[in-house]
Amino acid sequence: AQSVAQPEDQVNVAEGNPLTVKCTYSVSGNPYLFWYVQYPNRGLQFLLKYITGDNLVKGSYGFEAEFNKSQTSFHLKKPSALVSDSALYFCAVRDVGTGTASKLTFGTGTRLQVTL
Amino acid sequence: GAGVSQSPRYKVAKRGQDVALRCDPISGHVSLFWYQQALGQGPEFLTYFQNEAQLDKSGLPSDRFFAERPEGSVSTLKIQRTQQEDSAVYLCASSLGSGGPYEQYFGPGTRLTVT
């Protein structure tokens, strides 16, 4: 079984400050990890993914995420937050070993609020 | 290019009615997924197609839920005899391949309200 935990329901940060949105995962094998962002009344937009290799993954809109195997974490980061980054963020995992069973398991989401 | 589209965007159904939700994936995408997103929750997997074959339907909550993708492109999720607990946003996603680290691209969703 695979699972994701996002321990913070909401993260508040001032514009220009760095932001971190936390995610931990559990899979039986190796993970593929994803971050998505959801704006109101819209579907999920893909931000970035970890497959293998470099533990620091860079994605869209200046976001990056750090994979830490020993801590089973995949935290989303951005050096300087913008008000327009305010949205709902979801971490998702898929077990590499599941072959064609490609479903993603999502966390419950973290609302990011960036204020001036 | 065009993304994943879903119709209708909003659907209100009386309890007991049947509904059909449509998904048009990105052209050429082999895999298609349906997820259910309850208010304040993350999406939960319902079912998965590789081309026209339904390879995983383990997430369908009851036999009232049925999905098809007869020609390997457009998909329809049908819910029979809707119940209030079926109220949710139904998200469709597609990806280029299967069995690999392909990201899924999501449509805007259909918000179903059962009264």
Boltz contact constraints between the chains, C-beta under 6 A:
constraints:
  - contact:
      token1: [A, 32]
      token2: [B, 101]
      max_distance: 6.0
  - contact:
      token1: [A, 42]
      token2: [B, 108]
      max_distance: 6.0
  - contact:
      token1: [A, 43]
      token2: [B, 106]
      max_distance: 6.0
  - contact:
      token1: [A, 43]
      token2: [B, 107]
      max_distance: 6.0
  - contact:
      token1: [A, 43]
      token2: [B, 108]
      max_distance: 6.0
  - contact:
      token1: [A, 43]
      token2: [B, 109]
      max_distance: 6.0
  - contact:
      token1: [A, 44]
      token2: [B, 106]
      max_distance: 6.0
  - contact:
      token1: [A, 46]
      token2: [B, 103]
      max_distance: 6.0
  - contact:
      token1: [A, 49]
      token2: [B, 103]
      max_distance: 6.0
  - contact:
      token1: [A, 51]
      token2: [B, 101]
      max_distance: 6.0
  - contact:
      token1: [A, 90]
      token2: [B, 42]
      max_distance: 6.0
  - contact:
      token1: [A, 99]
      token2: [B, 99]
      max_distance: 6.0
  - contact:
      token1: [A, 100]
      token2: [B, 98]
      max_distance: 6.0
  - contact:
      token1: [A, 100]
      token2: [B, 99]
      max_distance: 6.0
  - contact:
      token1: [A, 101]
      token2: [B, 56]
      max_distance: 6.0
  - contact:
      token1: [A, 102]
      token2: [B, 31]
      max_distance: 6.0
  - contact:
      token1: [A, 102]
      token2: [B, 98]
      max_distance: 6.0
  - contact:
      token1: [A, 103]
      token2: [B, 45]
      max_distance: 6.0
  - contact:
      token1: [A, 103]
      token2: [B, 48]
      max_distance: 6.0
  - contact:
      token1: [A, 106]
      token2: [B, 42]
      max_distance: 6.0
  - contact:
      token1: [A, 106]
      token2: [B, 43]
      max_distance: 6.0
  - contact:
      token1: [A, 107]
      token2: [B, 42]
      max_distance: 6.0
  - contact:
      token1: [A, 108]
      token2: [B, 41]
      max_distance: 6.0
  - contact:
      token1: [A, 108]
      token2: [B, 42]
      max_distance: 6.0
  - contact:
      token1: [A, 109]
      token2: [B, 42]
      max_distance: 6.0
